[in-house]
């Protein structure tokens, strides 16, 4: 849910990365009778092909006929995210495969990637989603739920060390603790985003604020403090208060994360979303524009995506062995490339993204594309 400003990479490199990670629907021209829910998004409308559909494993295919980059969300009535697809460019298509229980939902298109979106109420009926899952699927969900909780639990003390340094006015200690405090969040961000209200409090950038929001009053979280530390070079009394606010919001996340709806397809979609984050925020240098610690986030996103894949691999290997083999290859290649920028392979010390040249960023972008293309097929493979 972050706006993308294509200011660092060449346009061609970014388009290549986004094309790969938006999903294999780009190559598909399915229509009408395929059973999918088709969504046509424009800058002013969000048209849905059917408002009622069977519960169970479902595919939502979206085509963006507008002039703005858009996002697609399937939401619970309370605003929690069931599934999402971000950064759908004008004239492109994308798809989401999800396990959907019977009940009421909303499909939302977000032209310009801001605001509440244009929403349509839909309903899933029947009992398709309550069919017994395989032992492999149950094991994957259970292990991933444990992983997500562990990441939240491990984040709090690291974030507290960061907050304590800010509150003590220790600029250098706060700078050092900043990137490390974000690793667990970045590994599992799609789960945190599923709650809807936490991500905008802790991880929004200034240009991600909604229209009418005042950065001086409404901007909170890591990136507000990042700007103070790395650009302004000082810690204010307001920053010290914001450190407490950050800890309160992260504690809320840590308490809620165990309640997240997790399914095999949501795990696969989440892995794909983490590659979206890399393609649109880390490779471009936009995410950590003041601290230039983008490679720390980059690595954490890849690790989170790989964890979800590894847990789903027994299913993927059975349903699509060629896809699993390609994912093994591309994850290995991606990690080898990232290690070139790792100052200390025993820790999370990466070189500043400022020192990564444009041709090197292009190489990273190409690697994201090579991984993103097969990863976009994982949810469909798991749902077979």
Beta strands, then each sheet from edge to edge (+ up, - down):
strand 1: 37-41
strand 2: 46-48
strand 3: 52-54
strand 4: 56-64
strand 5: 70-76
strand 6: 81-88
strand 7: 93-100
strand 8: 103-109
strand 9: 118-125
strand 10: 342-344
strand 11: 349-350
sheet 1: 2+ 1- 4- 7+
sheet 2: 3+ 9+ 8- 5+ 6-
sheet 3: 10+ 11-
end
